[in-house]
C-alpha cells in the first residue's frame, strides 16, 4: 500500500486501507517496544570483586562502582574475605593502611615494621584524605547505594568471620555466594578484581 496520494486529491482511505494502516502501526509499535526492551537488556554491566579491606584498597572499588553507575552501568561489587570489612558498618570506620611492603610508602620497610607505624601511616593518609576533601569510605558507600550499585557481602566470609547481617550498612545485599558472583561476572561487560 502506498502512502502517496495524488496531488490535489481529497480521497479518503477505504475501511480496508484504514485497517491495513492500523495493523501496520500496531506492528511498528510492537517492534519499537521490542527494540526498547533489547536496548535495556543490553545495558552495560560491570562487576567488581573486592578482596582487600585496607583503607587504601577501599577506595578503588567504590570510586569505580559509583562512577560507572553515574554513567549508566549496572554495577555489582562482590566483597569477599577482607574486602568485606569495607561494608561492615563499624569496621569500615577504622580501616588501616599497611606501611610494610608498600613500595610507595615514604617509610622504609625496616622502619615501617616498627610497632605503631601502621597507626601513624593510617593517620597520615586520613589527614591527606581530609585535606583534599576526598569522600570518606562511608560517603562512597552511600553514594554507590544511591546510584543503584549492588554492594554484595559474601555469605561464606560472613560465616567465616562470625558476622551478622545486621553488621552491614543498610542496602547491602547479604547471603550472596561465589556461584552468584560468578554468574554476574559471566553476564558483565567489564569484570575487575581489586
WOZI-V28737 format. One record per residue. OMEGA is omega in whole degrees, 0 to 359 (NA if undefined). Layout:
# WOZI-V28737
OMEGA
OMEGA
This chain:
# WOZI-V28737
180
177
179
174
180
180
178
182
176
184
176
178
176
180
178
179
178
179
178
180
179
178
180
177
179
177
181
177
177
178
179
179
178
179
178
179
179
178
179
179
182
180
181
183
178
175
177
175
180
185
184
185
176
182
182
181
175
185
184
182
182
178
179
182
183
178
179
179
178
177
175
177
169
190
173
173
180
182
181
184
187
175
178
180
180
183
180
190
180
185
182
180
184
178
184
176
180
180
180
176
178
187
180
179
183
180
177
182
181
178
181
181
180
179
177
182
177
179
181
181
175
179
178
180
178
176
178
179
179
182
182
179
176
180
176
176
180
179
178
176
179
179
180
180
178
179
176
178
177
177
186
177
181
182
180
180
176
179
182
182
178
177
177
180
180
181
188
178
174
180
177
178
179
176
182
180
181
180
177
178
179
179
178
180
181
182
186
174
182
176
180
173
183
NA
